[in-house]
Amino acid sequence: MAVDMNMRILIVDDYKTMLRIIRNLLKQLGFNNIDEATDGSMALQILRSGNTYGLVISDWNMEPMTGLQLLREVRADAHLKSLPFIMVTAESKTENVIAAKQAGVSNYIVKPFNAETLKTKMSSVLGDF
């Protein structure tokens, strides 16, 4: 199945710089329909607002709702549970990877990363593009 390059992607991070970096990497890969949220609860509101998203790329460490909490909320929501979800973190601790996998994460990216890494992780979740 071909990846819809016009799909909406939600990126979630509490650092504006990281949002800008991920947005730029996605644009390099050909995706332009990108929305942003600065924390998990804001992301959840956006996801439940009625727009259909093809992918969420979320930071792990955010306040007040972490990326892991956001992931759990998404997986518990009947309308969102099958949404591809990639977690981004600066820590590659085994227990974090296990917790994210148990919560149903689609894939995991450790910072810093480049467009090629992002494309590889997205391809593993969405299919080749």
C-alpha positions as CSV (number, residue, x, y, z in Angstrom):
1,M,0.0,0.0,0.0
2,A,1.4,3.4,-1.0
3,V,1.8,5.9,1.8
4,D,-0.5,9.0,1.4
5,M,2.0,11.9,1.3
6,N,-0.9,14.2,2.0
7,M,-1.8,12.5,5.3
8,R,-2.0,14.7,8.4
9,I,0.9,14.1,10.8
10,L,0.8,15.4,14.4
11,I,4.1,16.2,16.0
12,V,4.2,16.6,19.8
13,D,7.1,18.2,21.7
14,D,7.4,20.8,24.4
15,Y,10.5,22.3,22.7
16,K,9.7,24.6,19.8
17,T,13.1,23.9,18.4
18,M,12.4,20.2,18.2
19,L,9.0,20.8,16.6
20,R,10.8,22.9,13.9
21,I,13.4,20.2,13.4
22,I,10.9,17.4,13.0
23,R,8.7,19.5,10.7
24,N,11.7,20.3,8.5
25,L,12.7,16.6,8.3
26,L,9.1,15.7,7.4
27,K,9.1,18.3,4.7
28,Q,12.4,17.0,3.3
29,L,10.7,13.6,3.1
30,G,7.8,15.2,1.2
31,F,5.1,15.5,3.9
32,N,3.5,19.0,4.3
33,N,0.3,18.4,6.2
34,I,1.8,18.8,9.6
35,D,0.1,19.9,12.8
36,E,1.9,20.6,16.2
37,A,1.1,20.2,19.8
38,T,3.3,21.3,22.7
39,D,2.2,18.6,25.2
40,G,0.2,15.4,25.4
41,S,-3.1,16.8,26.6
42,M,-3.1,19.4,23.8
43,A,-2.3,16.6,21.3
44,L,-5.2,14.5,22.6
45,Q,-7.6,17.4,22.1
46,I,-6.3,17.8,18.5
47,L,-6.6,14.1,17.8
48,R,-10.1,14.1,19.1
49,S,-11.1,17.2,17.2
50,G,-12.4,15.3,14.2
51,N,-9.4,15.6,11.8
52,T,-8.0,12.3,10.7
53,Y,-4.3,11.7,11.3
54,G,-2.1,9.2,9.6
55,L,0.7,9.4,12.2
56,V,1.7,10.8,15.5
57,I,5.4,11.6,16.3
58,S,5.6,12.4,20.0
59,D,8.4,13.3,22.4
60,W,8.6,11.1,25.5
61,N,9.4,13.7,28.2
62,M,6.8,16.4,28.4
63,E,4.7,18.0,31.2
64,P,1.9,17.8,32.3
65,M,1.2,14.7,30.1
66,T,4.1,12.6,28.9
67,G,4.4,11.0,25.5
68,L,3.8,7.6,27.2
69,Q,0.6,8.8,28.8
70,L,-0.5,10.2,25.5
71,L,0.2,6.9,23.8
72,R,-1.8,5.0,26.4
73,E,-4.8,7.5,25.9
74,V,-4.6,7.0,22.2
75,R,-4.5,3.2,22.4
76,A,-7.5,3.3,24.9
77,D,-9.6,5.4,22.5
78,A,-11.7,3.3,20.1
79,H,-11.4,5.9,17.3
80,L,-7.6,6.4,17.7
81,K,-6.3,3.0,18.9
82,S,-4.9,1.9,15.5
83,L,-3.2,5.3,14.8
84,P,0.5,4.8,14.0
85,F,2.5,6.3,16.9
86,I,6.3,6.9,16.9
87,M,7.9,7.9,20.2
88,V,11.0,10.2,20.2
89,T,13.3,10.3,23.2
90,A,16.8,11.3,24.2
91,E,17.0,8.2,26.4
92,S,17.4,4.7,25.1
93,K,16.9,3.0,28.4
94,T,15.6,-0.6,28.0
95,E,12.8,-0.1,30.5
96,N,11.5,2.9,28.5
97,V,11.5,0.9,25.3
98,I,9.7,-2.0,27.1
99,A,7.1,0.4,28.6
100,A,6.5,2.0,25.2
101,K,6.2,-1.4,23.5
102,Q,3.8,-2.6,26.2
103,A,1.7,0.6,25.7
104,G,1.5,-0.1,22.0
105,V,4.1,2.2,20.4
106,S,4.5,1.6,16.7
107,N,8.2,2.6,16.7
108,Y,10.9,4.4,18.6
109,I,13.5,7.0,17.6
110,V,16.4,8.1,19.8
111,K,17.6,11.7,19.5
112,P,19.5,13.0,17.7
113,F,18.3,11.7,14.4
114,N,18.2,12.7,10.7
115,A,15.8,12.5,7.8
116,E,17.1,9.0,6.8
117,T,16.5,7.6,10.3
118,L,13.0,9.2,10.4
119,K,12.2,7.8,6.9
120,T,13.3,4.3,8.0
121,K,11.2,4.4,11.1
122,M,8.2,5.8,9.3
123,S,8.5,3.2,6.5
124,S,8.5,0.4,9.1
125,V,5.2,1.8,10.5
126,L,3.5,3.0,7.3
127,G,5.1,1.1,4.5
128,D,7.6,2.4,1.9
129,F,7.3,5.9,0.4
